[in-house]
Amino acid sequence: FSYNINDKIPLRLNEHLLLAGIITDKLERSSGVTSVNVKVDNFTGALFNLSLFNNPDGSQSISGRIVHPRFRDALILKNQNNQYYFTRQDQRRVIAE
């Protein structure tokens, strides 16, 4: 999350999944949350929203989602036992949240 707008970044989510893209927006909130929007090169037209949460106990957590205007489903980033993976969810529900 040290990158800036217009930086090209690699995003290795696990040993099998590497995304790359350009940061189009970055927002740092006083509540300890930093969010970035990444235009994904691997999936033309897709936008990856990624947020880093600095929790009160000093730990950090990450949430994210990939949306694409041509597809009904969104990919929601999940973490289980420090392994990240995506699940599919109806994009209309994701955008409403």
C-alpha atoms as an extended CHARMM CRD file, in Angstrom:
* protein
*
        97  EXT
         1         1  PHE       CA              0.0000000000        0.0000000000        0.0000000000  PROA      1               0.0000000000
         2         2  SER       CA              3.0320000000        2.2380000000       -0.3390000000  PROA      2               0.0000000000
         3         3  TYR       CA              2.3900000000        2.7180000000       -4.0660000000  PROA      3               0.0000000000
         4         4  ASN       CA              0.8610000000        5.8930000000       -5.5000000000  PROA      4               0.0000000000
         5         5  ILE       CA             -1.6600000000        6.7850000000       -8.2000000000  PROA      5               0.0000000000
         6         6  ASN       CA             -0.4170000000        5.8290000000      -11.7030000000  PROA      6               0.0000000000
         7         7  ASP       CA              2.1110000000        3.3220000000      -10.3080000000  PROA      7               0.0000000000
         8         8  LYS       CA              2.1590000000       -0.0550000000      -12.0500000000  PROA      8               0.0000000000
         9         9  ILE       CA              2.0610000000       -2.7900000000       -9.4430000000  PROA      9               0.0000000000
        10        10  PRO       CA              2.1980000000       -6.5870000000       -9.1830000000  PROA      10              0.0000000000
        11        11  LEU       CA             -0.2940000000       -8.1860000000       -6.7810000000  PROA      11              0.0000000000
        12        12  ARG       CA              0.6470000000      -11.7200000000       -5.7330000000  PROA      12              0.0000000000
        13        13  LEU       CA             -2.3430000000      -13.0130000000       -3.8240000000  PROA      13              0.0000000000
        14        14  ASN       CA             -1.0870000000      -16.5540000000       -3.4750000000  PROA      14              0.0000000000
        15        15  GLU       CA              1.4020000000      -18.8820000000       -5.1650000000  PROA      15              0.0000000000
        16        16  HSD       CA             -0.9500000000      -19.4270000000       -8.1130000000  PROA      16              0.0000000000
        17        17  LEU       CA             -2.3980000000      -15.9790000000       -8.6990000000  PROA      17              0.0000000000
        18        18  LEU       CA             -0.5060000000      -12.8980000000       -9.8100000000  PROA      18              0.0000000000
        19        19  LEU       CA             -2.4290000000       -9.8260000000      -10.9110000000  PROA      19              0.0000000000
        20        20  ALA       CA             -0.8370000000       -6.7080000000      -12.3500000000  PROA      20              0.0000000000
        21        21  GLY       CA             -2.2520000000       -3.2850000000      -12.9330000000  PROA      21              0.0000000000
        22        22  ILE       CA             -2.1360000000        0.4660000000      -12.4800000000  PROA      22              0.0000000000
        23        23  ILE       CA             -3.3840000000        2.2940000000       -9.3900000000  PROA      23              0.0000000000
        24        24  THR       CA             -6.1110000000        4.6900000000      -10.5110000000  PROA      24              0.0000000000
        25        25  ASP       CA             -7.1830000000        5.9550000000       -7.0900000000  PROA      25              0.0000000000
        26        26  LYS       CA             -5.9050000000        5.8720000000       -3.5110000000  PROA      26              0.0000000000
        27        27  LEU       CA             -7.6680000000        6.9920000000       -0.3440000000  PROA      27              0.0000000000
        28        28  GLU       CA             -6.1620000000        7.0470000000        3.1450000000  PROA      28              0.0000000000
        29        29  ARG       CA             -8.7180000000        7.5180000000        5.8970000000  PROA      29              0.0000000000
        30        30  SER       CA             -8.0090000000        8.6930000000        9.4260000000  PROA      30              0.0000000000
        31        31  SER       CA             -9.7170000000        5.5430000000       10.6920000000  PROA      31              0.0000000000
        32        32  GLY       CA             -6.6510000000        3.5120000000        9.6720000000  PROA      32              0.0000000000
        33        33  VAL       CA             -8.0130000000        2.2630000000        6.3600000000  PROA      33              0.0000000000
        34        34  THR       CA             -6.1710000000        2.6640000000        3.0660000000  PROA      34              0.0000000000
        35        35  SER       CA             -8.0190000000        1.7850000000       -0.1440000000  PROA      35              0.0000000000
        36        36  VAL       CA             -6.7460000000        1.5920000000       -3.6970000000  PROA      36              0.0000000000
        37        37  ASN       CA             -8.4330000000        0.9990000000       -7.0270000000  PROA      37              0.0000000000
        38        38  VAL       CA             -6.3390000000       -0.9580000000       -9.5050000000  PROA      38              0.0000000000
        39        39  LYS       CA             -7.1300000000       -1.2120000000      -13.2040000000  PROA      39              0.0000000000
        40        40  VAL       CA             -6.1940000000       -4.8560000000      -13.7900000000  PROA      40              0.0000000000
        41        41  ASP       CA             -4.0170000000       -5.6150000000      -16.8260000000  PROA      41              0.0000000000
        42        42  ASN       CA             -4.6790000000       -9.3840000000      -16.6790000000  PROA      42              0.0000000000
        43        43  PHE       CA             -8.4580000000       -8.8730000000      -17.0570000000  PROA      43              0.0000000000
        44        44  THR       CA             -9.0010000000       -5.9550000000      -19.4150000000  PROA      44              0.0000000000
        45        45  GLY       CA            -11.7310000000       -3.6530000000      -18.1160000000  PROA      45              0.0000000000
        46        46  ALA       CA            -11.7070000000       -5.0720000000      -14.5780000000  PROA      46              0.0000000000
        47        47  LEU       CA            -11.2930000000       -2.9370000000      -11.4780000000  PROA      47              0.0000000000
        48        48  PHE       CA             -9.7840000000       -4.3510000000       -8.2830000000  PROA      48              0.0000000000
        49        49  ASN       CA            -10.6780000000       -2.4470000000       -5.1130000000  PROA      49              0.0000000000
        50        50  LEU       CA             -8.3270000000       -3.3750000000       -2.2920000000  PROA      50              0.0000000000
        51        51  SER       CA             -8.4470000000       -2.0900000000        1.2990000000  PROA      51              0.0000000000
        52        52  LEU       CA             -5.9290000000       -2.4400000000        4.1170000000  PROA      52              0.0000000000
        53        53  PHE       CA             -7.3260000000       -2.1670000000        7.6460000000  PROA      53              0.0000000000
        54        54  ASN       CA             -5.0840000000       -1.3060000000       10.5930000000  PROA      54              0.0000000000
        55        55  ASN       CA             -6.9740000000       -2.9640000000       13.4330000000  PROA      55              0.0000000000
        56        56  PRO       CA             -7.0190000000       -1.6180000000       17.0280000000  PROA      56              0.0000000000
        57        57  ASP       CA             -5.0320000000       -4.6530000000       18.2470000000  PROA      57              0.0000000000
        58        58  GLY       CA             -2.1640000000       -3.7550000000       15.8850000000  PROA      58              0.0000000000
        59        59  SER       CA             -2.9390000000       -6.4520000000       13.3340000000  PROA      59              0.0000000000
        60        60  GLN       CA             -3.7980000000       -5.7700000000        9.7200000000  PROA      60              0.0000000000
        61        61  SER       CA             -6.4430000000       -7.2560000000        7.4720000000  PROA      61              0.0000000000
        62        62  ILE       CA             -7.1470000000       -6.9280000000        3.7690000000  PROA      62              0.0000000000
        63        63  SER       CA            -10.3960000000       -7.0050000000        1.8630000000  PROA      63              0.0000000000
        64        64  GLY       CA            -10.9770000000       -6.6650000000       -1.8290000000  PROA      64              0.0000000000
        65        65  ARG       CA            -13.1900000000       -7.2640000000       -4.8050000000  PROA      65              0.0000000000
        66        66  ILE       CA            -12.8800000000       -7.3700000000       -8.5630000000  PROA      66              0.0000000000
        67        67  VAL       CA            -15.7160000000       -6.0500000000      -10.6790000000  PROA      67              0.0000000000
        68        68  HSD       CA            -16.0660000000       -5.9170000000      -14.4450000000  PROA      68              0.0000000000
        69        69  PRO       CA            -18.8250000000       -4.0510000000      -16.2930000000  PROA      69              0.0000000000
        70        70  ARG       CA            -19.4350000000       -6.9430000000      -18.7160000000  PROA      70              0.0000000000
        71        71  PHE       CA            -19.8820000000       -9.6830000000      -16.1100000000  PROA      71              0.0000000000
        72        72  ARG       CA            -22.6500000000      -10.3660000000      -13.6090000000  PROA      72              0.0000000000
        73        73  ASP       CA            -20.4100000000      -11.7800000000      -10.9360000000  PROA      73              0.0000000000
        74        74  ALA       CA            -17.8900000000       -9.9860000000       -8.7620000000  PROA      74              0.0000000000
        75        75  LEU       CA            -14.9050000000      -11.7520000000       -7.2470000000  PROA      75              0.0000000000
        76        76  ILE       CA            -14.6530000000      -11.2130000000       -3.4950000000  PROA      76              0.0000000000
        77        77  LEU       CA            -11.2530000000      -11.6330000000       -1.8510000000  PROA      77              0.0000000000
        78        78  LYS       CA            -11.3520000000      -13.9600000000        1.1610000000  PROA      78              0.0000000000
        79        79  ASN       CA             -8.7070000000      -14.9840000000        3.6680000000  PROA      79              0.0000000000
        80        80  GLN       CA             -8.6120000000      -18.2810000000        5.4870000000  PROA      80              0.0000000000
        81        81  ASN       CA             -5.5420000000      -19.3470000000        7.4920000000  PROA      81              0.0000000000
        82        82  ASN       CA             -3.4570000000      -16.6210000000        5.8060000000  PROA      82              0.0000000000
        83        83  GLN       CA             -4.3610000000      -17.9760000000        2.3500000000  PROA      83              0.0000000000
        84        84  TYR       CA             -6.1920000000      -15.6190000000        0.0080000000  PROA      84              0.0000000000
        85        85  TYR       CA             -8.7130000000      -16.7890000000       -2.5540000000  PROA      85              0.0000000000
        86        86  PHE       CA            -11.7180000000      -15.4300000000       -4.4560000000  PROA      86              0.0000000000
        87        87  THR       CA            -15.3780000000      -16.3270000000       -4.2550000000  PROA      87              0.0000000000
        88        88  ARG       CA            -18.0380000000      -15.3030000000       -6.7420000000  PROA      88              0.0000000000
        89        89  GLN       CA            -20.9500000000      -13.1090000000       -5.7370000000  PROA      89              0.0000000000
        90        90  ASP       CA            -23.7170000000      -11.4220000000       -7.7070000000  PROA      90              0.0000000000
        91        91  GLN       CA            -22.2770000000       -8.0350000000       -8.6470000000  PROA      91              0.0000000000
        92        92  ARG       CA            -25.5700000000       -6.2570000000       -7.9600000000  PROA      92              0.0000000000
        93        93  ARG       CA            -25.3020000000       -7.2680000000       -4.2880000000  PROA      93              0.0000000000
        94        94  VAL       CA            -21.6650000000       -6.1890000000       -4.0640000000  PROA      94              0.0000000000
        95        95  ILE       CA            -22.2330000000       -2.7170000000       -5.5260000000  PROA      95              0.0000000000
        96        96  ALA       CA            -25.2360000000       -2.1630000000       -3.2550000000  PROA      96              0.0000000000
        97        97  GLU       CA            -23.0490000000       -2.8420000000       -0.2030000000  PROA      97              0.0000000000
